[in-house]
Amino acid sequence: TKTRRKMEKQEKIEKHRASRMQLTVVAVLVGLACGGAFIYNKRTTDELSDGSGGGGMRVKKHVFDKAPITDGSKEELMKSKIVQRPPPPQEQQTTKSEQELSELVQSLDGQVRDVKIQVEQDKATGFMETDPRGVAITKKLQDATRELLHVRYGPNEPYRVQLDLTFQSTIPDFEEKGPTGKVVFEMGPSKYIPHSIFSFLEIARHWKKGAFHRRANHVLQVMVQQNPVKHLAFQEYSDQFPHVKGTVGYAGRPSGPAFYISIQDNARNHGPGSQQKRNPYEADAAIGTVVEGFEDVVLERITKMPGHEFLNDPKKHVLIDKMTILVPSSTGGGYVEWKPTDATTD
């Protein structure tokens, strides 16, 4: 009948509409899922590429697809999804020559010494570490010294110094281990202690004579002889490089050129406020760390020098015959001997 045909036609129309509605809903859901995944992935990538918004150090993290991960493919997928931090911008290259920087450092070194005298005339509160004049001029010296370090010794750090030693017959193990030995110091970061590092490299560059001549319970101290390098212009210290066991520091106040190896943790003994009662900020200046020969040469042999504290008999000393400056190789791993250029004249 007409009524029945009309009802069948209407039923088909309703089914068609329902089908179209289902397709629309599915399309919307798919779109939302894709869009959400895009936003999630973009946000995650942005956060991992710079979690702090600045240029600080970031740890590599992994971003995974939502697809199931089998045990066999997980490691490969992790490697492929590591978000690499973009390389840091190159340091601005100085436009000054080595000679110009050397003259600038010498000038600022003298200014620091003069300001130190002026500041410390106030016996109660005259501290270079807090006085605005002292802080400002020492920062200028540090900045200029850092530039000179990179021009003279190369931009790659850390620098190293090898000490070639002669043990004399007074050492108890002389017959067993012989007269020779060596230790290697690795300089601390110039970011924190450029003045101390530069002074030590200059001591090594001008090395003529010196020896371990003090055996104390906490340090083994070296006297430096016939060397043109003066004591430090100020007590350069950073809490990022404390005097822990195995480190190298300058002896005396003002510090240097004599230096010592800490054979115990001296962070407190030689840190801020130590060695004197007047200045709560002043500390021994640090240099670096023993990276070769600490156990078998320093602890096993140099500590066996006969006697205690300062040894007046030169025959009991451990002699430092030679110092060699080592710099990171520019062509690969390892270190090579540093060679002065024609511009290195002072």
C-alpha positions as CSV (number, residue, x, y, z in Angstrom):
1,T,0.0,0.0,0.0
2,K,1.0,3.6,-0.3
3,T,1.3,4.0,3.4
4,R,3.6,1.0,3.7
5,R,5.8,2.2,0.9
6,K,6.0,5.6,2.4
7,M,7.0,4.2,5.8
8,E,9.7,2.0,4.2
9,K,11.1,5.1,2.3
10,Q,11.1,7.1,5.6
11,E,12.9,4.3,7.3
12,K,15.7,4.3,4.7
13,I,16.1,8.0,5.0
14,E,16.5,7.7,8.8
15,K,19.1,4.9,8.4
16,H,21.0,7.0,6.0
17,R,21.0,10.0,8.3
18,A,22.1,7.7,11.2
19,S,25.0,6.4,9.1
20,R,26.1,9.9,8.1
21,M,26.0,10.9,11.8
22,Q,28.1,8.0,12.8
23,L,30.7,8.9,10.1
24,T,30.7,12.5,11.3
25,V,31.2,11.5,14.9
26,V,34.1,9.1,13.9
27,A,35.7,11.8,11.9
28,V,35.5,14.3,14.8
29,L,36.9,11.8,17.2
30,V,39.8,11.0,14.9
31,G,40.5,14.6,14.4
32,L,40.5,15.3,18.1
33,A,42.8,12.3,18.7
34,C,45.3,13.5,16.0
35,G,45.2,17.0,17.2
36,G,45.7,16.0,20.8
37,A,48.6,13.8,19.9
38,F,50.2,16.7,17.8
39,I,49.8,19.1,20.7
40,Y,51.2,16.6,23.2
41,N,54.2,15.7,21.1
42,K,54.9,19.4,20.3
43,R,54.6,20.4,23.9
44,T,56.8,17.4,25.0
45,T,59.5,18.2,22.4
46,D,59.5,21.9,23.3
47,E,59.8,21.1,27.0
48,L,62.6,18.7,26.5
49,S,64.5,20.9,24.1
50,D,64.8,23.7,26.7
51,G,63.3,22.8,30.0
52,S,64.5,26.0,31.6
53,G,64.0,28.6,28.9
54,G,67.7,29.4,29.2
55,G,71.0,28.1,28.2
56,G,71.6,25.8,31.2
57,M,72.7,22.2,30.9
58,R,69.9,19.7,30.1
59,V,69.8,16.0,30.5
60,K,68.8,14.0,27.4
61,K,65.4,12.5,27.7
62,H,63.3,10.1,25.7
63,V,60.0,10.6,23.8
64,F,58.1,7.5,22.8
65,D,55.4,7.0,20.2
66,K,52.2,5.5,21.6
67,A,52.5,2.4,19.4
68,P,53.2,-0.8,21.4
69,I,56.9,-1.4,22.0
70,T,58.2,-4.9,21.8
71,D,61.2,-5.9,23.9
72,G,63.3,-6.3,20.7
73,S,62.6,-2.8,19.4
74,K,62.6,-0.8,22.6
75,E,66.3,0.0,22.8
76,E,66.4,1.1,19.2
77,L,63.3,3.2,19.6
78,M,64.8,4.9,22.7
79,K,67.9,5.8,20.8
80,S,66.0,7.1,17.8
81,K,63.8,9.3,20.0
82,I,66.5,11.0,22.1
83,V,66.0,14.8,21.9
84,Q,69.4,16.3,21.3
85,R,70.2,19.7,22.8
86,P,71.3,22.1,20.1
87,P,75.0,22.9,20.3
88,P,75.8,26.0,22.4
89,P,76.7,29.1,20.4
90,Q,80.4,29.5,19.9
91,E,82.3,31.8,22.3
92,Q,82.9,35.2,20.9
93,Q,86.4,35.3,19.6
94,T,88.7,38.0,21.0
95,T,90.0,40.6,18.7
96,K,93.1,41.3,20.8
97,S,96.5,39.7,20.1
98,E,98.3,37.6,22.7
99,Q,100.7,40.4,23.3
100,E,97.9,42.9,23.8
101,L,96.1,40.5,26.2
102,S,99.4,39.9,28.1
103,E,99.9,43.6,28.6
104,L,96.3,44.0,29.7
105,V,96.6,41.2,32.2
106,Q,99.8,42.6,33.6
107,S,98.2,46.0,34.0
108,L,95.1,44.7,35.7
109,D,97.3,42.5,37.9
110,G,99.1,45.6,39.2
111,Q,95.8,47.4,39.7
112,V,94.4,44.5,41.8
113,R,97.5,44.5,44.0
114,D,97.1,48.3,44.6
115,V,93.4,48.0,45.4
116,K,94.1,45.2,47.7
117,I,96.5,47.4,49.7
118,Q,93.9,50.2,49.9
119,V,91.0,47.9,50.8
120,E,92.9,46.1,53.6
121,Q,93.9,49.4,55.3
122,D,90.5,49.0,57.0
123,K,91.5,46.2,59.4
124,A,87.9,45.6,60.5
125,T,85.9,45.3,57.3
126,G,88.4,45.7,54.4
127,F,87.8,42.4,52.5
128,M,88.6,42.1,48.8
129,E,85.9,39.4,48.5
130,T,83.1,41.9,49.5
131,D,84.5,45.4,48.9
132,P,82.9,46.8,45.6
133,R,86.3,48.1,44.4
134,G,87.9,44.7,45.0
135,V,85.1,42.7,43.4
136,A,85.0,44.9,40.3
137,I,88.8,45.0,39.6
138,T,89.3,41.2,40.3
139,K,86.5,40.4,37.9
140,K,88.2,42.5,35.2
141,L,91.4,40.6,35.9
142,Q,89.7,37.3,35.7
143,D,87.9,38.1,32.5
144,A,91.1,39.3,30.8
145,T,93.1,36.3,32.1
146,R,90.5,33.9,30.8
147,E,90.9,35.4,27.3
148,L,94.7,35.2,27.5
149,L,94.5,31.6,28.6
150,H,92.5,30.7,25.6
151,V,94.7,32.6,23.2
152,R,98.0,31.4,24.6
153,Y,97.2,27.8,25.6
154,G,94.2,27.1,23.4
155,P,90.5,27.3,23.9
156,N,90.1,23.6,24.8
157,E,90.2,22.8,28.5
158,P,91.2,21.3,30.9
159,Y,94.9,22.0,30.7
160,R,97.4,19.7,32.3
161,V,100.9,19.9,33.7
162,Q,103.3,16.9,34.0
163,L,105.9,16.9,36.7
164,D,109.0,14.7,36.2
165,L,110.5,13.8,39.5
166,T,113.8,12.5,40.9
167,F,113.8,10.5,44.1
168,Q,117.1,10.6,46.0
169,S,118.7,7.7,47.7
170,T,117.3,8.8,51.1
171,I,113.8,7.6,50.0
172,P,113.2,4.2,51.7
173,D,112.1,2.5,48.4
174,F,114.9,3.9,46.3
175,E,116.6,0.5,45.7
176,E,113.3,-1.1,44.8
177,K,111.6,1.6,42.7
178,G,114.5,3.7,41.4
179,P,115.1,7.4,41.1
180,T,112.3,8.5,38.6
181,G,108.6,9.1,38.8
182,K,106.0,11.5,37.5
183,V,102.6,13.0,38.4
184,V,100.1,14.9,36.3
185,F,98.0,17.8,37.5
186,E,94.8,18.7,35.7
187,M,93.9,22.4,36.0
188,G,90.5,23.4,37.4
189,P,88.0,25.2,35.1
190,S,88.9,28.7,34.1
191,K,85.3,29.6,34.6
192,Y,86.0,29.7,38.3
193,I,89.7,30.1,38.9
194,P,91.4,31.6,35.8
195,H,94.0,33.7,37.8
196,S,95.2,30.6,39.7
197,I,95.4,28.4,36.6
198,F,97.2,31.0,34.5
199,S,99.7,31.6,37.3
200,F,100.5,27.9,37.6
201,L,100.9,27.4,33.8
202,E,103.3,30.4,33.9
203,I,105.2,28.8,36.7
204,A,105.4,25.6,34.6
205,R,106.4,27.5,31.5
206,H,109.3,29.2,33.4
207,W,110.3,26.2,35.5
208,K,113.9,25.9,36.5
209,K,114.1,24.4,39.9
210,G,112.0,23.2,42.8
211,A,111.2,20.3,45.1
212,F,108.8,18.7,47.6
213,H,110.4,19.8,50.8
214,R,107.6,19.6,53.4
215,R,105.9,16.4,54.6
216,A,102.9,17.3,56.8
217,N,100.0,15.1,57.9
218,H,97.6,16.9,55.5
219,V,99.8,18.2,52.6
220,L,103.0,17.7,50.7
221,Q,104.4,21.1,49.9
222,V,106.6,22.3,47.0
223,M,109.1,25.1,47.1
224,V,109.6,27.0,43.8
225,Q,113.0,28.4,43.1
226,Q,114.4,30.8,40.5
227,N,111.0,31.5,39.0
228,P,109.9,34.9,37.8
229,V,106.2,34.3,38.6
230,K,105.0,36.3,41.6
231,H,102.5,35.3,44.3
232,L,98.8,35.8,43.3
233,A,97.4,39.3,43.1
234,F,94.5,38.1,45.3
235,Q,93.2,35.0,47.0
236,E,91.2,33.6,44.2
237,Y,88.8,30.9,45.5
238,S,85.6,29.3,44.3
239,D,83.3,27.0,46.4
240,Q,82.9,25.0,43.1
241,F,86.5,23.8,43.5
242,P,87.3,23.1,47.2
243,H,90.4,21.7,48.6
244,V,89.4,18.0,48.8
245,K,91.8,15.1,48.9
246,G,93.9,14.9,45.8
247,T,93.6,18.5,44.8
248,V,96.5,21.0,44.4
249,G,96.5,24.5,46.0
250,Y,98.8,27.4,46.6
251,A,100.6,27.8,49.9
252,G,101.0,31.0,51.9
253,R,99.1,34.3,52.2
254,P,99.4,35.8,49.8
255,S,99.3,32.5,47.9
256,G,102.0,31.2,45.7
257,P,104.2,30.5,43.9
258,A,104.8,27.6,46.4
259,F,102.1,25.0,46.2
260,Y,100.9,21.7,47.8
261,I,99.0,18.5,47.2
262,S,96.2,17.8,49.7
263,I,96.6,14.2,51.0
264,Q,93.4,14.5,53.0
265,D,90.2,16.5,52.7
266,N,91.3,20.1,53.4
267,A,88.1,21.8,52.4
268,R,87.7,23.2,55.9
269,N,91.4,23.6,56.8
270,H,92.2,25.7,53.7
271,G,88.7,27.0,52.8
272,P,87.1,30.4,53.6
273,G,88.1,31.8,57.0
274,S,91.0,29.4,57.5
275,Q,94.6,30.0,58.3
276,Q,93.8,33.4,59.8
277,K,91.1,35.0,62.0
278,R,90.6,38.4,60.4
279,N,88.9,37.6,57.1
280,P,86.0,35.1,57.1
281,Y,86.0,35.0,53.3
282,E,89.7,34.5,52.5
283,A,90.9,31.0,51.5
284,D,93.9,29.3,49.9
285,A,93.7,29.5,46.1
286,A,93.1,26.2,44.4
287,I,94.8,25.0,41.2
288,G,93.7,21.6,40.1
289,T,93.7,17.9,40.8
290,V,96.2,15.1,40.6
291,V,94.9,12.8,37.8
292,E,98.0,10.5,37.4
293,G,100.3,9.2,40.0
294,F,98.3,10.1,43.1
295,E,98.2,6.6,44.6
296,D,101.5,5.0,43.4
297,V,103.7,8.1,43.4
298,V,102.3,10.7,45.8
299,L,100.9,8.5,48.6
300,E,103.3,5.6,48.2
301,R,106.6,7.4,47.6
302,I,106.6,11.2,48.3
303,T,104.9,10.7,51.7
304,K,108.0,8.5,52.6
305,M,110.4,11.5,52.6
306,P,112.4,11.0,55.8
307,G,111.5,13.5,58.4
308,H,108.4,15.6,59.3
309,E,107.2,19.1,58.3
310,F,109.8,21.2,56.6
311,L,112.9,19.2,55.7
312,N,116.0,21.3,56.0
313,D,118.3,18.7,54.4
314,P,118.1,19.0,50.6
315,K,119.1,15.4,50.2
316,K,115.8,14.3,51.7
317,H,113.7,16.3,49.1
318,V,111.9,14.9,46.0
319,L,113.2,17.0,43.2
320,I,111.0,18.4,40.4
321,D,113.3,18.3,37.4
322,K,110.9,19.4,34.7
323,M,107.3,20.6,34.2
324,T,105.6,20.1,30.8
325,I,102.4,21.8,29.9
326,L,99.9,19.5,28.1
327,V,96.8,20.7,26.2
328,P,93.9,18.8,24.7
329,S,94.6,17.6,21.1
330,S,92.8,19.6,18.5
331,T,92.6,16.6,16.2
332,G,91.1,14.0,18.6
333,G,91.3,12.6,22.1
334,G,94.3,12.7,24.3
335,Y,96.8,15.4,25.2
336,V,99.8,16.9,23.4
337,E,102.7,19.0,24.6
338,W,102.1,22.7,24.4
339,K,104.6,24.7,22.3
340,P,105.0,28.5,22.6
341,T,104.5,30.7,19.6
342,D,106.6,33.7,18.5
343,A,104.1,35.9,20.3
344,T,104.8,34.1,23.7
345,T,107.8,36.2,24.7
346,D,107.2,37.4,28.3
